[in-house]
């Protein structure tokens, strides 16, 4: 399970994972404008941007010259009309010259790369100015009830600062998740646990696809039971009323200028 947010090599390429689970991705993984604003601000005045592991195109700034890289054909097919051009390539071997872009970005992508460290070095290599990533910090496992109470193995990997070491000096900025987040990634449901009982929602969260056989069903059964008998609410008093929460989501910004 730790492979879902691990820092080492993965046995299966990310393209095969998303070719399998990404067919309904756009149904629940809409860009959230508040998170997008934070990403775009972190890019600063960069005019040329490479988006690595770009998926269906969420969080790509529309006011910059963007080129996308996405190895999954299923995900590339879901990019909307007018989205940035998208190449079939791997993060670990980007087909671009050193400093080819002002900035490089990756949103919920780097934990799936076969060699995370190599991919991060590639982002640093092709970016003249800065690298911007959105990722969860595994050191914050206790901040999110799902990881704390149901899937503790999510926290088995290194803290995010250690995982980001290949970028060099980097700032990790807290990125609070709004209660009504439009993007249905795993952390987005911190105040809406009932949504994770929906197989369609879980289908577009890679963590569940990486559980061992029977793991997803066992999770759903336990969560349903805890919601029905009040256990979940007793463990998380006041959580449903919060407008936003720091559940460990971080905006990683490396480089300057």
Secondary structure, DSSP 8 states (H G I E B T S, - for coil): -GGGG-SS--SS-HHHHHHHHGGGHHHHB---HHHHHHHHHHTTT--EEEEET-TT-TT--TTSEEEEE---HHHHHT--TT--EEE---GGG--S-TT-EEEEEEES-GGGSSSHHHHHHHHHHHEEEEEEEEEE-GGGGGGSHIIIII-GGGG-S--HHHHGGGG-SEEEEE--EETT-SB--GGGGTT-GGGGGSHHHHHT-HHHHTS-TTHHHHHHHHHHHHHHTTHHHHHTTTGGG-SEE-SSEEEEEEE--
